[in-house]
C-alpha cells in the first residue's frame, strides 16, 4: 500500500471524528474528492432534475474530471486536516 493511500484511508477515518460537522459546501467538496480519489473520473448518468442532492454530488464529482486519483487523495487529506483544527 502506498503512503498516500494509507494517509487517504486515515483521513477517511478521521473525517468521521471531526469536532464539528462541516457545512454543506465542504461536505460536497469532501464527497467529490473522495469519489475522484477512490474511483477516478465520474461515471454513469447524471441524475435527473428532481434529484437535487444526487445531481449536486454528481456535478461536483464531474467537475474534478482529469484530476489524478493521487492528487484528489492528497486534496482530501489536506481538507480533512484543515477541518480538524
C-alpha positions as CSV (number, residue, x, y, z in Angstrom):
1,X,0.0,0.0,0.0
2,X,1.4,3.3,-1.0
3,X,2.0,6.1,1.6
4,X,-0.7,8.4,0.0
5,X,-3.2,5.5,0.1
6,X,-2.5,4.9,3.8
7,X,-2.9,8.6,4.6
8,X,-6.1,8.8,2.5
9,X,-7.5,5.8,4.4
10,X,-6.6,7.5,7.7
11,X,-8.2,10.8,6.5
12,X,-11.4,8.9,5.8
13,X,-11.4,7.5,9.3
14,X,-10.6,11.0,10.7
15,X,-13.4,12.6,8.8
16,X,-15.9,10.7,10.9
17,X,-14.4,12.2,14.1
18,X,-14.3,15.9,13.2
19,X,-15.1,18.2,16.1
20,X,-17.9,19.9,14.1
21,X,-20.0,18.9,11.2
22,X,-18.8,20.7,8.1
23,X,-21.1,23.0,6.1
24,X,-22.9,21.6,3.0
25,X,-20.4,23.0,0.5
26,X,-17.5,21.5,2.4
27,X,-19.3,18.1,2.6
28,X,-19.9,18.3,-1.2
29,X,-16.2,19.0,-1.7
30,X,-15.2,16.1,0.5
31,X,-17.6,13.8,-1.4
32,X,-16.2,14.8,-4.8
33,X,-12.6,14.4,-3.7
34,X,-13.4,11.1,-2.1
35,X,-15.1,9.8,-5.3
36,X,-12.3,11.1,-7.5
37,X,-9.6,9.7,-5.2
38,X,-11.2,6.3,-4.9
39,X,-12.9,5.8,-8.3
40,X,-11.5,8.3,-10.7
41,X,-13.5,10.4,-13.2
42,X,-17.3,10.5,-12.8
43,X,-19.1,7.6,-14.5
44,X,-22.8,6.8,-15.2
45,X,-25.7,9.0,-16.0
46,X,-26.2,12.4,-14.4
47,X,-29.2,12.2,-12.0
48,X,-32.5,13.7,-13.1
49,X,-33.5,17.3,-12.3
50,X,-35.8,16.1,-9.4
51,X,-32.8,14.5,-7.6
52,X,-31.2,17.7,-6.3
53,X,-28.8,16.1,-3.9
54,X,-27.7,13.4,-6.4
55,X,-27.3,16.0,-9.1
56,X,-25.2,18.3,-6.9
57,X,-23.0,15.4,-5.9
58,X,-22.5,14.2,-9.5
59,X,-21.8,17.7,-10.7
60,X,-19.2,18.3,-8.0
61,X,-17.5,14.9,-8.8
62,X,-17.6,15.6,-12.6
63,X,-16.0,19.0,-12.0
64,X,-12.9,17.2,-11.0
65,X,-12.6,15.3,-14.3
66,X,-8.9,14.8,-15.2
67,X,-7.6,15.2,-11.7
68,X,-5.5,12.2,-10.9
69,X,-6.6,9.9,-8.1
70,X,-3.4,10.7,-6.1
71,X,-4.0,14.5,-6.4
72,X,-7.6,14.0,-5.3
73,X,-6.5,11.9,-2.4
74,X,-3.9,14.5,-1.3
75,X,-6.5,17.3,-1.6
76,X,-8.9,15.2,0.6
77,X,-6.2,14.6,3.2
78,X,-5.4,18.3,3.2
79,X,-9.1,19.3,3.6
80,X,-9.7,16.9,6.5
81,X,-6.5,18.1,8.2
82,X,-7.7,21.7,7.9
83,X,-11.1,20.7,9.4
84,X,-9.5,19.0,12.4
85,X,-8.1,22.3,13.7
